[in-house]
């Protein structure tokens, strides 16, 4: 998408909705929807659970109130559609995911779906031209909680989830069997693939970090989603008695790992935009009176520049060999996954920025350190993200929050963006 959806045509002629009332209703609906949980007193919705089915039913009821068509596809993704002015109108998608992490927050994922549905209802009542079909999409799975792999919902939307059907959860049940238990036909998962011409995809999501709050801004534009490397590292030394082995005669795998981890932290601190995380570490044999003979740990390395990230990884691997040689242990690094960075559509970013400026907002541009469904949809169509400020930067946590005034700002920006998008479609359709 290269055109700016807001500057293409004036949109002020359309009467503005009552955003205060819409925001209040939206925030109340999120509170009510989050009562649909697998664990009373917390927020937990797992992929293809009975709670997911209850969420679908509640969203269906709201979509019906708004006069929209709604359904659940073969992968458990939830859809609601506002038709365009003609059957061949291209589709624009607003959406996010409906699943959560265990004991998660109210707004991660769900905000983007509910906001899209609220705006679809407003567009249906608006006299503004609708030269495109608006689809609200609630992806069934993004977090990777149940099966250990993320994005099953959005990969299904692109017809790319087939290889995941035989992945199993902790109970030994496969994705394929879970689909059947949910009432879906795994043999027809291809029916979940999006079809027809698409203008693009917009995901509104809480930031899940502290940058917007520090900047004093309610909204942020996302220019890219970071790529990452995930590695498993193994340090092998010599297990021995903790009391009888002098310090200078040890082959302590854990001390070698500790020294390397501190060097990885220092390298990340010295490289703007780079984050390095050791999220898991295990020492063997794991006794308090035995020098660790083997240590296994993970490294998650993220940056928006793939070449820079690869260069820093090479430096970390060189440091790994230096540390291990100096301490008399062996070390090896195994790359588990490599996910390239995903730049988002410049035209959509410009349109969202212009819409925000009409409201006297100056949204900063951010790079998302987390993965989102937008990075999957960007493989097939122009994609954009709008971040909403997260108080305290807290997410994946019961204390996760979003301020109603920030949600209102997001509603108004996306409303203006959608009106401008119609002007772009109209202008491109003219001979």
C-alpha positions in Angstrom: 0.0 0.0 0.0 1.7 3.2 -1.1 -1.1 5.8 -0.9 -1.8 7.7 2.3 -5.3 6.7 3.3 -6.1 10.0 5.1 -4.5 12.6 2.8 -6.1 11.1 -0.2 -9.4 12.8 0.5 -11.0 15.0 3.1 -13.1 13.0 5.7 -14.4 15.8 7.9 -17.7 15.9 6.0 -18.8 12.7 7.8 -20.4 13.3 11.1 -18.2 12.0 13.9 -19.7 9.3 16.1 -20.1 9.6 19.8 -16.7 8.2 20.7 -17.2 8.8 24.5 -20.2 6.4 24.5 -18.5 3.9 22.1 -15.4 3.8 24.4 -17.4 3.3 27.5 -19.4 0.5 25.9 -16.2 -1.1 24.5 -14.4 -1.0 27.9 -17.5 -2.6 29.6 -17.7 -5.3 26.9 -14.0 -6.2 27.5 -14.7 -6.5 31.2 -17.6 -8.8 30.6 -15.9 -10.9 27.9 -13.0 -11.5 30.3 -15.3 -13.2 32.7 -15.2 -16.0 30.2 -12.2 -17.8 31.6 -10.9 -21.3 32.2 -9.7 -20.3 35.7 -12.2 -18.2 37.8 -10.6 -15.0 39.1 -8.1 -14.8 36.3 -8.0 -14.3 32.6 -7.2 -17.5 30.7 -8.5 -18.5 27.2 -6.7 -21.4 25.6 -6.8 -22.4 21.9 -9.8 -24.5 21.1 -11.1 -24.6 24.7 -14.7 -24.6 25.8 -14.0 -21.0 26.9 -13.0 -20.1 23.4 -16.3 -21.4 22.2 -18.1 -19.2 24.7 -16.1 -16.2 23.5 -17.2 -16.9 20.0 -20.9 -17.1 21.1 -20.6 -13.8 22.9 -19.0 -12.0 19.9 -21.6 -13.5 17.6 -24.3 -12.0 19.7 -22.7 -8.6 19.6 -22.1 -8.8 15.8 -25.8 -9.7 15.3 -26.8 -6.6 17.3 -24.6 -4.6 14.9 -26.2 -6.2 11.8 -23.0 -8.0 10.8 -22.5 -11.5 9.5 -20.3 -13.7 11.8 -18.9 -17.2 11.8 -16.0 -19.4 12.9 -13.8 -20.9 10.3 -12.2 -24.3 10.0 -9.2 -23.3 12.2 -11.3 -21.8 14.9 -10.8 -18.2 13.8 -13.7 -15.9 14.4 -14.9 -13.5 11.7 -17.4 -10.7 11.3 -18.0 -8.9 8.0 -19.5 -5.6 6.9 -20.1 -6.0 3.1 -18.8 -3.4 0.7 -20.8 -1.5 -1.9 -20.5 -4.3 -4.4 -19.8 -8.1 -4.2 -16.3 -7.7 -5.8 -15.2 -5.1 -3.3 -11.7 -5.8 -1.9 -11.4 -6.6 1.8 -9.7 -4.7 4.6 -9.1 -6.6 7.8 -8.9 -5.4 11.4 -8.0 -8.0 14.0 -5.9 -9.6 16.6 -5.9 -12.8 18.7 -8.5 -14.1 21.2 -6.3 -16.5 23.2 -4.3 -15.5 26.3 -1.4 -16.7 28.3 -2.2 -18.3 31.7 -3.3 -15.7 34.2 -3.0 -13.0 31.6 -4.4 -9.6 31.1 -7.7 -8.2 29.7 -6.4 -6.3 26.7 -3.7 -8.3 25.0 -5.2 -9.4 21.7 -8.9 -8.9 22.7 -8.7 -5.0 22.5 -7.9 -5.2 18.7 -10.8 -7.5 18.0 -13.3 -5.5 20.0 -12.2 -2.2 18.7 -12.6 -3.5 15.1 -16.0 -4.8 15.8 -17.1 -1.5 17.4 -15.9 0.5 14.4 -17.6 -1.9 12.0 -20.8 -1.2 13.7 -20.3 2.5 13.4 -19.4 2.2 9.7 -22.6 0.3 9.0 -24.6 3.2 10.5 -22.5 5.9 8.7 -23.5 7.5 5.4 -19.9 7.3 4.3 -19.2 5.3 1.1 -17.9 1.8 1.7 -16.0 0.8 -1.4 -14.3 -2.0 0.5 -15.5 -5.0 2.5 -14.5 -4.7 6.2 -13.6 -7.9 8.0 -13.0 -8.2 11.8 -10.9 -11.2 12.5 -10.2 -12.8 15.9 -7.4 -15.3 15.5 -7.9 -18.5 17.5 -4.3 -18.9 18.6 -1.3 -16.6 18.8 0.4 -17.1 22.1 1.8 -20.6 21.6 0.6 -21.7 25.1 -1.2 -25.0 24.5 0.9 -26.5 21.7 4.2 -24.7 22.2 4.0 -23.1 18.7 2.5 -19.6 18.1 0.4 -18.1 15.3 -1.7 -21.2 14.5 -4.6 -18.9 13.8 -2.9 -16.5 11.5 -0.9 -19.2 9.7 -4.2 -20.9 9.0 -5.5 -17.7 7.5 -2.7 -17.9 5.0 -3.1 -21.7 4.4 0.3 -22.4 6.1 -0.8 -24.3 9.3 -1.0 -27.8 7.8 2.5 -28.9 9.1 1.3 -28.0 12.7 -1.7 -30.4 12.8 0.3 -33.2 14.4 2.0 -31.1 17.1 0.9 -32.3 20.5 0.1 -30.6 23.7 1.3 -31.6 27.2 -1.6 -34.1 27.4 -0.6 -35.8 24.2 -3.5 -34.4 22.2 -2.6 -33.2 18.7 -3.9 -30.0 17.1 -5.8 -32.2 14.7 -7.6 -34.0 17.6 -8.2 -30.7 19.4 -9.9 -29.4 16.3 -12.2 -32.4 16.1 -13.0 -32.1 19.8 -14.0 -28.5 19.2 -16.3 -29.6 16.3 -14.0 -28.6 13.5 -13.0 -30.8 10.5 -9.2 -30.9 10.3 -9.4 -32.3 6.8 -10.8 -28.9 5.7 -8.4 -26.6 7.5 -7.6 -25.2 4.0 -11.1 -23.6 4.1 -9.7 -21.1 6.7 -7.4 -19.6 4.0 -8.3 -16.0 3.2 -9.5 -15.5 -0.4 -10.2 -12.6 -2.7 -8.4 -9.3 -3.1 -7.2 -7.7 0.2 -6.3 -4.1 0.8 -4.4 -5.0 3.9 -4.5 -5.7 7.6 -4.5 -3.5 10.7 -3.8 -4.7 14.2 -4.5 -2.4 17.2 -2.7 -3.8 20.2 -1.5 -2.6 23.6 2.2 -1.8 23.5 3.2 -4.3 26.2 6.1 -2.1 27.1 7.0 1.2 28.7 8.1 3.4 25.8 4.8 5.2 25.1 4.3 5.9 28.8 7.8 7.3 29.0 7.1 9.5 26.0 3.8 10.7 27.4 1.9 9.6 24.3 -1.3 7.5 24.1 -0.5 5.9 20.7 2.5 4.7 18.7 3.1 3.7 15.1 4.9 0.4 14.5 7.4 0.5 11.7 8.6 -3.1 12.0 8.5 -6.2 14.1 11.9 -7.4 15.3 13.4 -10.6 14.0 15.0 -13.0 16.4 17.4 -15.9 16.9 16.7 -18.5 19.5 19.6 -20.7 20.6 20.3 -23.5 22.9 23.8 -23.4 24.5 25.6 -26.2 26.2 28.7 -25.8 28.5 30.5 -29.0 29.3 33.1 -29.1 32.1 33.9 -31.6 34.9 31.6 -32.4 37.7 33.6 -32.9 41.0 33.4 -32.6 44.7 32.7 -29.0 45.9 34.9 -29.3 49.0 38.0 -31.1 47.7 38.5 -29.5 44.3 40.7 -26.3 44.5 39.3 -23.3 42.6 42.2 -23.2 40.1 41.7 -26.9 39.2 38.0 -26.7 38.4 36.2 -27.1 35.1 33.1 -25.3 36.3 30.5 -25.2 33.5 28.2 -22.9 35.5 30.9 -20.3 36.1 31.8 -20.3 32.4 28.1 -19.9 31.5 27.7 -17.0 34.0 30.7 -15.2 32.6 29.4 -15.5 29.1 25.9 -14.4 30.1 27.3 -11.2 31.5 29.2 -10.5 28.3 26.0 -11.1 26.3 24.2 -8.6 28.5 27.0 -6.0 28.0 27.0 -6.5 24.2 23.2 -5.9 24.1 23.5 -2.8 26.3 26.1 -1.4 24.0 24.0 -2.0 20.8 20.9 0.2 20.5 17.8 -1.8 19.8 19.3 -5.1 20.6 17.9 -7.3 23.4 19.5 -10.5 24.7 17.6 -12.8 27.1 18.7 -16.0 28.8 15.3 -17.3 29.8 16.1 -20.8 30.9 19.2 -22.3 32.6 19.8 -25.7 34.1 22.9 -27.0 35.8 23.8 -30.7 36.1 23.9 -32.8 38.2 22.2 -30.1 40.2 23.5 -30.9 43.7 24.6 -28.2 46.2 27.9 -29.9 46.9 28.8 -30.8 43.3 30.6 -28.5 40.9 28.3 -28.3 37.8 29.7 -30.4 35.0 27.2 -29.4 32.4 25.0 -26.4 31.9 22.2 -25.9 29.3 20.7 -22.5 28.7 18.7 -20.6 26.1 19.4 -17.3 24.4 16.7 -15.1 22.8 18.3 -12.4 20.6 16.2 -9.7 19.0 16.7 -6.7 16.7 14.9 -5.1 13.8 18.0 -5.2 11.6 18.6 -8.8 10.5 22.2 -8.2 9.4 23.2 -6.4 12.6 21.6 -9.1 14.7 23.5 -11.8 12.8 26.7 -9.9 13.3 26.2 -9.5 17.0 25.4 -13.2 17.2 28.7 -14.0 15.5 30.4 -11.9 18.2 28.6 -13.8 20.9 29.7 -17.1 19.5 33.3 -15.9 19.4 33.0 -14.8 23.0 31.6 -18.2 23.8 34.7 -19.9 22.5 37.0 -17.5 24.3 35.3 -18.0 27.6 35.2 -21.7 27.3 38.8 -22.0 26.3 39.9 -19.8 29.2 38.0 -21.8 31.7 38.8 -25.2 30.4 35.3 -26.3 29.3 33.7 -27.1 26.0 30.8 -25.0 24.6 28.5 -25.3 21.7 25.6 -23.2 20.4 22.6 -24.7 18.5 20.4 -22.3 16.6 16.8 -23.4 17.2 14.8 -20.8 15.2 15.5 -17.7 13.1 12.7 -15.3 12.3 13.4 -12.4 10.0 12.4 -8.9 11.0 9.1 -7.7 9.3 8.8 -4.1 8.1 5.3 -2.8 8.0 3.6 -0.8 5.3 4.8 2.8 4.9 1.5 4.0 3.3 -0.6 2.7 6.2 1.8 4.2 8.7 1.5 7.6 6.9 -2.3 7.3 7.0 -2.4 6.5 10.7 0.0 9.3 11.4 -2.0 11.8 9.5 -5.2 10.6 11.3 -3.5 11.1 14.6 -2.3 14.6 13.7 -5.8 15.7 12.9 -6.5 14.9 16.6 -3.4 16.9 17.7 -1.5 13.7 18.6 2.1 13.1 17.7 2.5 9.3 17.9 6.2 8.2 18.1 7.4 5.4 15.8 8.3 2.2 17.5 9.8 -1.2 16.6 7.8 -4.0 18.2 10.0 -6.3 20.3 7.2 -8.9 20.5 5.7 -11.0 17.8 2.2 -10.3 16.6 -0.3 -11.7 14.0 0.6 -8.7 11.8 4.0 -10.2 11.1 2.2 -13.3 9.6 -0.4 -11.4 7.6 2.4 -9.2 6.2 3.6 -12.2 4.2 0.4 -11.9 2.0 -0.7 -8.2 2.2 0.2 -4.8 3.4 0.0 -4.7 7.2 0.1 -2.1 9.9 0.0 -1.9 13.7 -1.1 0.8 16.1 0.1 0.5 19.7 -2.0 1.7 22.6 -0.1 2.9 25.8 0.3 0.2 28.5 0.3 1.7 32.0 3.4 0.6 33.8 4.5 -1.3 30.7 2.8 -4.4 32.3 1.5 -7.2 30.1 1.0 -10.9 30.3 0.0 -10.2 33.8 -3.3 -9.7 35.7 -2.4 -6.1 36.3 -2.3 -5.4 32.5 -4.4 -2.2 31.8 -5.4 0.3 29.2 -6.7 3.8 29.9 -10.2 4.6 28.4 -8.9 7.9 27.0 -6.1 6.1 25.2 -8.6 3.6 23.8 -10.8 6.5 22.7 -7.8 8.0 20.9 -7.2 4.7 19.0 -10.9 4.5 18.0 -10.8 8.0 16.6 -7.6 7.5 14.7 -8.7 4.2 13.2 -12.1 5.7 12.3 -10.5 8.6 10.4 -8.1 6.1 8.8 -10.9 3.9 7.6 -12.8 6.8 6.1 -9.7 7.8 4.2 -9.1 4.3 3.1 -12.4 4.4 1.3 -11.3 7.5 -0.6 -8.1 5.7 -1.7 -10.2 2.7 -3.0 -12.5 5.1 -4.8 -9.7 7.0 -6.5 -7.9 3.8 -7.6 -11.1 2.4 -9.0 -11.7 5.4 -11.3 -10.5 5.0 -14.9 
